[in-house]
């Protein structure tokens, strides 16, 4: 399979991949998986003053899945409670020049992000408080 230059760059560097760094605020998380599609994504973020101040991800999947998780984690920083999600699966697919058959995996990234945003909005309890 051919990968776009952006997918290759993100897969090589995996920005924001790993543990969320310690800091002030409340930690919230969102997780989604579709193992039959070959995708698992967990996003963690710190919420302070109604805004996400840091975000990291862990994921299992193809380079498109990992690249999409990296973009989502980056775009979540600065998100304010009550505002729309900063990106969705279709926008991720366009950014990554992902083929149509990868959309199901990118929807897993979107689902993890939506779960995190619901937690940050107080619709779910935060994972832990610092």
Secondary structure, DSSP 8 states (H G I E B T S, - for coil): ----HHHHHHHHH-TTBS-----SSEEEEEEEEEGGGTEEEEEEEEEETTEEEEEEEEEES-HHHHHHHHHHHHHHTT-BTTS--S--HHHHHHHHT--GGGHHHHHHHHHHHHHHHHHHTTSS--SEE-
